[in-house]
Amino acid sequence: MNTFFRYSRDFYDVNSTELSDTCMHLLCLSGEGSFVFNAHCYYIVKNDLVVIPMPNRVSNLTGSVDLQVEWFAADYKFLQGLLPSNNYSIGGSISLNQNPVIHLSDVQANHLIDDFHRLRDRMNDSRHQFHHELMGCLCLTMIYDIFDAHAQRETIDTQTNRTAYIVKQLMTLLATGISRTERDVSYYAERLNVSSKYLSATTKRVTGHTVTSYIDRHTIPILKDLLNDEHLSLTQIAERMNFTSLSYFSRYCTKHLGQSPSDYRKSLQPKFFKLQEQ
């Protein structure tokens, strides 16, 4: 599997078109800079961390002469696939979409720099037989270091307006695992007593992502768990997940896992057994 990773110290390369499908993690080491994101201008100084999915949405980059940064970007879907459905990032992504800057302590900044450097040093080590898994583990270390810093910034989300409440309720519903059988936006809109159009527009405005992306994000770990159970046939899994047909189930797997359900199961087999079959 080819996954995009990039490390750099060039502040002005942040919104390069090649980074459009990534999540950017940038740390300011010295000086000061500014940028526009979601129609708001943000300023950064030493130990400020910026986390932005799809950084091509950033504009008006400006930095002082002594500005120094380091950043690491990775394929957005790859990072999303690393996380369990009930993780801190669900709620955290809402907050970060509204304010992507987190100020770190010296200790937190040093941890993050160490994370960046480990990723930089291993991201091109394609000869490693488990490079994809290795990078996933290193990315998770970085992500949880960021979660820790962000959780300290906002241990309690003080938003009480209706739009934020609706999105929180959506996340609460999804956290129950209901997406195993319910994956239509209309179902969640009905449960929340709003229209599908309102739910879609509100979720997009508050989080920067679609309702469907959150539904899929909760569904994929469930799908993987069922596929990992060798006692279940593909037909049984399709029925448990309320797919209308086995072909639709197969298309869903191919879209979100990058391969058919049968091929995904084969990929789980140890290499020894794969060689035995050849």
N, C-alpha and C positions, 0 to 999 in steps of 0.2 A: 504494500500500500504506500503510495507516495503522498506524504503530508507536508504542507508548506510550513517551514520554520525560518525565521529571520531574526538576526541580532544586529544592532547598529548603534552608533553614537551620533548619528546625523539627525538633528531635530527637524530639519526641513524636509526630510524624506518620509515623515510620518504619514502623510496622506497620499502617498504614491498609489497609483492605480493597482499595482500588483498586490497591495495589502487589503484590497476591498473586501475580501472574504475572510479576514483574520480578526483576532482580538488582540489589541495592542496594549502592552504594559510598559509604561515609560516612567523612569525615575529621574528627577532633576537632582544633579550632583552639586551644582553651583550656579551662580548668576540668577537670572530671572527670565521668564518667557510668558507668552500669552497665546491663546488660540480661541477660535469660535467653534462652538459645538451646540447643536440644537437651538440656534439663534441666540445663544448666550456667550458672553466673553468670559474666559477663565484665565487667571494668572497663576503661575507656578514659581516657586522658589526652592531652595535647597530642601531635600527630603520630601518633596511633594511627589506623590505617585499619581499617575493618570491611567485609568483603565477605560478603554473605549472599544467596543465591538464595531467592526466595519469602519476603520479610521478614515476612510475616504470621505466621511461626513464632516471631518475637521477642515477648517479653513482659516485664513488670516493668521498664519503662523508668524510670530515675531519673537526675537530673542535678543538679549543683551550680548555685548561682545564677549563677555566671560561666561556665557551660558554653556553648561556641559550636561549632557544627558546620556543615559543608556536605556535602550529599550529592547524588548523581545516580543515578537509577534508569532502567533501560531494559528493554523487553520481553525476557524470558529467552530465548525461542526466537530472537529477532532476534540477540542476542549470540552464542548458540551457533552460529548459521548463519554467522557471520563467520569462524569459526576452522577451520583445517585439522584433519583427524582426528588427526594425529600431533603435536599441540601440547602445550606444557607444562601447559595447564590440565587435561588429563585426570588426571594425577597430582596436580596442585595442588588440584583440587577435593576430593580425598579429604582432604588435610591441612586445607583451609579448613573443611570440614564439621565437623572435630573441634576446630579453633581458628580462628575467623573473624577474629581480630585480628592485624594486622601492624604493628609499630612502624617508622615511617619516619624517615629522617634529615631534616634541614631541607631539603636539596636535593631529596630525593625528594618531600617534602610539597609543596614549591613547584611541582614539575613537575605533581603531581596536581591542585593547585588550578588551575593553568593549563589542564589538560585539562578540568576541570569547567566552567570559565568559557567555554572555546571551545564546549563542548557546549550550555551554557545560552544562549549568544548566537545559536546557529544552529538550535536544536531546533524553533523555530516558524517558520522561514523556508521555509514550504511553497510559496512561489512559485518557489523554485529548482527548475529542471526535473530536477535530479539530487539532490534533497534526501535521498532514502533512501540513495543511495550515499555522499553527503557525510557523513551522520551515521555511516554504517558506518566510514568512514575515521577520523573523529574518535574513535569508540568504540574502534577498534583501537589508536590511540595511547594512550588511557587504559589499556586492558587490558595492553598490553605494558609500560607503566610499572609497573603493579601486579605483573606477572610478575617483573620485575627485582627488585623489593623482596622479593617472596615467595621467590624463588630464593635470595636472600642470607640469608633467615631460616632456610631449611631446604634447604641444598644436598644433603643426604643424608637420606633418610627412614629413621630408625632403627628403625621398627617391624619386628619379626621374628615376631610371633605368626601363627598359622595363618590367621586371618580376613583380616589385611592381605595375607598372602602370596597367598591365593586371588584377591583382587581385583587384585593386581598381575599375576598370571598371566593373568587375564581381559583386562586392558589390553594385555598383551604379545601375546596372541592376536589381539585386534582390530587392533592396529597393523600386522599383516601384510597387512591388506586382505581377510581371509577373509570378512568380512561381505558382500562382493560377491555371494557365492552362499549363505552360511550365515547365516540371521537368526533361527533358533529358539534359545531359551534352552537347550533340551535338548541341542543340539549342543555348546555350550560347557561345560555341566555334565558331559557325558560325557568331553570332552577333559580336564577338570580332575579327573575321578574323584570327583565329588560329585553329589548329587541336585540337580535343578532347584530344588526348594524351598529347599535349603540355600544354593545360589548366589544365588538371588533375595533371600533374607532377609539374607545376609551383605553383599551389595553395597549393599542399601538401608541397612543399619545403619552401614556404614563410610563411604559416600559421600553418603547422603541421596537417591540417585537409583536408578532401576531398571536392571536389566540391559538391558532392551529399549531404554531411552533411550540407553544407551551404544552399543548395536548400531546404532541409527538414526543416532546422531551420527557414527559412522564410515562408515556407508553413504551418507548424503546427499552428501558431497563426491564419492564415486565415481559416484553417480548423475548429479550435475551434470556431471562430466567427460565421461561417456558421451553425455549429451544435447547437450553442446557440440560433439561430433564429428558434423558434418553428413554424414559418409560412412556413418554407421550409421543404419539404419532403427529405428523403435521396436520392431519385432518382434525385430530382432537384439539390441537392448539388453535386452529382456525375457528373451531366451534366455541371454545372457551373465550376467545377474544371477539366473538360475535361478528366475524367476517361473513359476508353474504356468500362467498364462494372461495374455494381453494386457490383459484387463479388470482382473485383480488388480494388474498392473503400473501401470495407469492410476490405480487407487484409491490405491495406495501413493504415487504422485507427487502426487496431489491432496491427500492428507493431510499430506505433509511439505514440499511446495513451494508449496502454496496454489493450485495450478492443474494442469490436465491436462498430460501430457508434450508434447502438440502445442502447447498454449497457452504452455507454458514456452519452447519453442523459438522461437515467434513473438516472445516478449518479448525474446529475445536480438538480434533484428534491429535495425539502426540505424533511428532514427525516419524517416529519409529514405525508406528502402525501404517502411516501413509506409504512409507517405503515398502512395507510388506505387501500392500495392495497392488503395487506397481509390477 
